[in-house]
Amino acid sequence: MPVIATASLTKRYPRVTALDELTVEVGSGVTGLVGANGAGKSTLLKILLGLIAPTAGSAIVLGHDVVTGGEAVRALVGYMPEHDCLPPDVSATEFVVHLGQMSGLPATAARERAADVLRHVGLDEARYRPMGGYSTGMKQRVKLAQALTHDPKLVLLDEPTNGLDPAGRDEMLALVRRIGTEFGIPVLITSHLLGELEHVCDHIVVLDGGRLLRSESKAALTGETGVLAVEVRDLSGRDRLGAALTRSGARARPDGPLVLVEITGDETYDLVRDTVAELGLGLVRVEPHRHRLEEVFSV
Ligand SMILES: Nc1ncnc2c1ncn2[C@@H]1O[C@H](COP(=O)(O)OP(=O)(O)OP(=O)(O)O)[C@@H](O)[C@H]1O
């Protein structure tokens, strides 16, 4: 059974159709929800939580209809909102304990659970300080922690890397990956940057103007291309190899440190091996070239 299933889901505001007949399923693992600003990602998340009502169509989350079973859905789902929503004058510990209790945990369990999730997201001593003094990265971590407090069966993360520098972004994405793999909790994560989801997601859903553009497993999207990627030790070697392969009738072109060679059959592998040996080049690697997600969506 899918974790999330929508059917012809539509949300119209007076001036804009934010979601337009969206039919999509989300399963276990980490799913990336990608789209430009205004594509409808936040609107979809709010409908999935039962916070706003769709204009038409339906959405089922963990077996519950979001219109009639919003409360049941929110008991089972952790949500990290996009915008800053943390009270500045309380500490992360006080905040997460409070939300744990709001979710129905007894006081002691809420305190233990808050300590666990805040440690998990990497907030140690800082968790006792008022959140008004936190960096953006720390605030994002608290927002992630509170989404995990009540042992959710699904987490929805709205742009968790927003405002983070590259290192903070990598750390946040690593945390998201752990939620999906080590804890086995299905994750739906939104981003307007396709490239950053490449390493953490098992499945990618792309929205454009409220409509479904694609929904595919990452393996299908980044599958082999019929091209061999060859890396030799230096760039002059790369150029000599490319020229020699072209002289031998292969289609070869440079790509960063690589030479990309179109595979026409087993003879392509033999030709690459023999040419590298003849030129006396130091071979670093030979492997089937895979699409990167950004290439797939830019065509
Ligand atoms: N409460 C609202 N009233 C009117 N229009 C809205 C409302 N909320 C969202 N919209 C519009 O619906 C469209 C989709 O917005 P949404 O916030 O879902 O997009 P998004 O993909 O999450 O983008 P972002 O990353 O910028 O939040 C946008 O055109 C937005 O202006």
The ligand as a Gaussian input file, in Angstrom:
#p B3LYP/6-31G(d) Opt

LIG

0 1
 N       -2.995000      31.120000       0.760000
 C       -2.802000      31.373000      -0.534000
 N       -3.581000      32.256000      -1.197000
 C       -3.400000      32.505000      -2.501000
 N       -2.440000      31.922000      -3.259000
 C       -1.614000      31.042000      -2.653000
 C       -1.739000      30.726000      -1.267000
 N       -0.790000      29.812000      -0.947000
 C       -0.091000      29.573000      -2.085000
 N       -0.581000      30.298000      -3.107000
 C       -0.102000      30.287000      -4.499000
 O       -0.161000      28.954000      -4.959000
 C        0.987000      28.658000      -5.774000
 C        1.750000      27.481000      -5.184000
 O        2.341000      27.889000      -3.959000
 P        3.208000      26.908000      -3.035000
 O        3.622000      27.678000      -1.820000
 O        2.483000      25.636000      -2.831000
 O        4.462000      26.642000      -3.974000
 P        5.845000      25.983000      -3.605000
 O        6.170000      25.040000      -4.710000
 O        5.837000      25.438000      -2.236000
 O        6.816000      27.213000      -3.696000
 P        7.760000      27.824000      -2.550000
 O        8.968000      26.978000      -2.529000
 O        8.011000      29.217000      -3.065000
 O        6.974000      27.806000      -1.273000
 C        1.810000      29.938000      -5.840000
 O        1.448000      30.614000      -7.021000
 C        1.346000      30.705000      -4.616000
 O        1.455000      32.103000      -4.844000

